[in-house]
Amino acid sequence: MDGEIKNFIKVWIIVITSLCYCYYIVARMIPKGMMRLLFLLPIFYLFTILPCNLNSFHLGGPTAFFLGWLGNFKLILFAFDQGPLSPPPPKLLHFISIACLPIKLKQDPPLKTKKCDTSPSPSDNPIKVPRSILVVIKALILAMIICAYDHRPNLHPYVILTLYCCHIYLGVEIVLALVAAPARAIFGFELEPQFNEPYLATSLQDFWGRRWNLMVTSILRPTVYIPIRRISINIIGPRWASLPAIISTFVVSGLAHEVIYFYFTRVHPTWEVTWFFILHGMCMAFEVLVKKVVTDRWQLHRAVSGPLTVGFVVVTWRLAVFPTNNEEWCGFEGHRGVLNYG
């Protein structure tokens, strides 16, 4: 473990040095556009290979997500003077924090972080609870779920599946909240939440665009969705241009997830996760198509659309991530050994 910690420190020293180069040289001396992108190519290479130096799940996993996905995508936007790093923050530490951490500064007025939706935003939760209290409550719920695993032999497989879905959601949200907390406390950043109660989603657009992992949503929209939509407008017109943009966004998201799984497990992709995102991209495109045709005349009540949406996400996720053998997935062997890794 000591060697892993040393490697972790070395990796992040290289990361900080690389971002100093981006801040002091690239941002100030290189004009935006393809020239800046060219000067950032060595940093893309470093951010892609550095997570391979870490073998533990708890150190290597977050580093892979922060660098291999978020960091690279933020720097792509930075190359064209877009995204959270443009214009560069006045202080180097701010630049490093925004580049590396899964945080998004709150805008005034707030920018929409939809992945591929132009419909009105859903009403907020009428019960206003301080976010810090919500995090504590969710941490307690997560602890109870982990304790419930001791009684797994006595639980129905669908109960176990429900517990595991809650475990994944609560674990990811709490980890991202803890990572964002130092940036909020040290620098006084006003940050947008990474999640917005995804269990309240009433459509796939609502789930993926406004509620689930909004940091990734805010990165994929300007890097994939908007450029593809702009190209599609010239080919198929503005009315249907969002459809190929939606599917392309989910394809990129699926491939990025495969890369993250590779960092976690060092196992070559088997593409189930990519197909999961392609399926959801196609279903979301179909949802947009249906809304364009029938929304003005007919619309499902949220009491119906909510359970249908969450149920669809859970069922398709179970089919994509877990083996077909119930004994294996009920035993939490984990997709490609993710839970056994490290």
N, C-alpha and C positions, 0 to 999 in steps of 0.2 A: 504493500500500500504506500510505503514511503516513496518508492520509485514513481508511482502514479501521481502522487502529489507534486513531486519535482517536475515531472513532465507537464502537469497542469500549469504550474507556475511558468515554465519555459514557454508554453503555448501562448499564455496571455501576455507575457512580456513581448513576444513577437507581434501579437495582435495590437497592443498599444503602440509599439514602434511603427507598425504599418499605418495605423490611423493618424499618427503624428505626421507621417509623410503625406497622407491625404489632406490633412488640415493645413499644413504649412507650405506645401509645395503644389500639390494638385489644385487645391481650391483657389490659391492666390496667383498662380503663374500659368495655369493651363486653361485655355478657353473651353467653355462647355461644348459638348457634342462628341463626335467620333474621336477627336484628338484626346480629350480627357478620358474617354473610355479606353483608349489605347494605353494611356499611362496608368490606368487602374488594373490592367490585365495581370500584372504580378500579384496584386493584392487578391484578386479573385482566385488565383492559383493557390496562394497561401491559405486563404480562408477555406478552400475546399479540401486541402490535404492535412491541415493542422489537426482537425478532430481525429484523424486516423492514429495519432500518437497517443491517444487516450483509450484505455481498454475497459474502464469501469462504466457501468450504466449511469451512475449518479454524476460523474464528472464529464464523461464523454458525451452522454446524451444531450444535456443542455448546451454544451459547447457546440455540438454539431448543429443544433437547431439555431442557436444565436448567430453562428458564423456562416455555416454552409448554406443556410436558407435566408434568414432575415438580413444578415450582414451583407451578403452578396447582392440581394435584391435592392437593399437601400443604396448601395454604392452604384448600382446600375442607374437608379433614378438620379443620384447625385451627379453622375456623369453628364446628364442632360439638364442639370439645374432644376430638378424636381424632387419631390418627396420630402421626408422629415429632415434631411440634412441640408436642404437648400431653402433660404440662404444659410451658410454655415453659422452655427451659434457663435456668440462672441467669445466663449471660453472653450479651451481645448477639452477640458473634462466633460463639458456638456456635449461636445461633439462625439467623444468616445462613448459616453453613456447612451446617447440616442442611437449611435451606429451599432452597438453591441447588444443592448438589452431590448427585450420585447415590450417597449413602451412607445406610446404615441402621445405627444403633447396635446392638451386640450386646446381647441381653437375657439375663437370668439368672432362670429358665431360658429358653432361646431360644424366641422365638415362632415358630410355624409360618408359613411364607411361601407357603403353597400358594395357587394361584389359584382352584382349585375342586375340591379333592380331600379325601376324608376317610379314605383308606386308609392303612395303616401306612407310615412313611417307609422308603425303601430303605436298605440297609446302606451305610455309608460305604466309600470306597475303602480297602482294607486296607493299602495302601502309603502310609505317612505321610511326606510330603515337605513341608518348609517352603514356605509360599506364595510367599515372595520368590524362592526357587530355581525354583519352577514358572514364575513370571513371566519370569525370565531365559531358561529353556529355551524357553518359548513365543515369546519375542521372537526367539530364534535361529531357530526353526522358521519364523516369519513372514518373516525375512530370506531364508531359503532359498527359500521360496515365491515371493517377489518376484523373486529371481534366476532362478527357473525360468521366469518369464514370457518371458525372452529366447529361450527355446527353444519358444515357443508354436506356431510353424508345424509342428513335428515331433511335437507331442503330440496324442493322441486327444481329441476333444471331451469325453468323460466324465472324462478325467484333468484337463482344464482346469476342468471344473465342480467336481470334488473339490477342486482347489487353491483355487478361488475361494471355495468354502464355508468351507474352513479359514482363508482370508485374512480373510473377514468376521468369523468367530468370534474368531480370535486378535486381530485389530485392535481390535474393540470391547472385548474383555476387557482388553487391555493399556491402552487409552486410559482406560477407567473406573478401572482400578487406579491409573494414574498420577494421575488427578484426585483419587482418594481418599487418595493417599499424603500430601499436605500436611496434610489434616485429622487423619490418624493421627499424623503426626510433631509437628505444632505443638500440638494440643490433647490428645494422648494418647488419642484415641477408640479404643475397641475396636469394630471394624467387622465386620459380616457380609460375606462375599464376594458380589460381584455375580453370579458364575457358579459353578456346581458341576459341572464336567466334563459338559456336556450330551451329549457323545458316548457317555456310559455310560447314557443314559436307556433304560428298558425299556418305557415306555408314553408316550402323549401327556400323561397326567396328570403323570407323572414329569418329562418334558421341560419342559413349560410351567410346572408348579407348583413344582418343586423344584430345577431345574437352570439354566434359561435366564433371564437378566436378572432376577434376584430382586428388585432394587429396584423395577422396574415391577410385578412380581407383588405385592409387599407394599403397593403403592399401589392397584392395581386391586381387590384383594380387599375392603378396607373401603369403597371408594367405589362399587363397582358390584356385585360378587358378593353380598356380605352383604345389602345393601338389597333387591336383586331376589329373593334367596332368601327373605327374610323376608316379602315381599309374596306370593311364590308359595306359601308354606306355607298361607296363608289361602285360596288358590284351589284348588290341586291336592293339598294335603297334603304332609307332610314327606318322604315317600319319594321323590317325584319333583321336589321343589322345586329341587333343584340343577341340573336340566337346563336350564330357561330362564335360570337365573342364569349358567350356563357360557356359553351362546350369547350372552347380553347382554354379558358381559365381553369376549368376543372381538370382538363388533361394535364396542364402544367402543375396544378396542385397535387394530382396523383403521382406524377413523376417525382416531385419534390419529396413527397412522403416516402416513396420507395428509397430515395437517397438517404433519408433520415433513418429508415429501418436498417439500411445497410450499415450506417455508422453504429447503430445500436448493437447489431448482431453479427456483423461481418459475414453475413450469408447473402448470396446472390439473389437478386429480386425474383419473386415468383409471380408478381404482377396482380395479385388479388386486390391489393389496395388501389392500384391504378384503375382497375376495372370498376371498383366501388365508386371512385370519383367520376369516371366516365358515365356510369349509370346515373349518378345524381346530376351530372351536367345535362344529360339528355332529358331526364325527367323535369329538371328545372326549366329547360328551354321549352318543353311541352307545356309546362305550367304557365309560362309567360305567354305562349301562343294562345292557350285557352282563355286566359284573362283578357287578352286583346279582343277576343271574339264575344265572350259571354258575360264579362264582369258587370257591365251596365244593366244586364237583364236578370242575372242570377248569381248568387254568391253564398257559399257555405257559411254557416254560423261558426264562430270561433270555438264553440263547445264541441263541434264535430271536426273542424279542420285541425285543431290543436292536437288531439290524440292521434288522428290519422298521420299528421306530419311526424310527430315524435316516434310513433310506432313504425313508420316506414324507415326512418333513419336507423332505429335500433335493429330491426329485422335485417335490413340489407347490410348493416355493419357486422352483425353476427355471422351472416353467410360469407362475407368477404374475409373476415379476420380470423375466425375460428375454424378448425377442422370440422368435417362432417360427423366425425365420431363423437357422440355426446359425452362419452366417458372422458375423452381428452379435454374438451373445452370446459366441462364441468369441473375437471381437475385443475384447470388453470395452467395447463402446460404452456400456453402462450403462443401467439402467432410467431412462427419462425424462431421460437426460443427467446422472445423479447424479455419475458419475465424471469427467465433463468440465466440471462446473460450477466456476466460480471459477478 
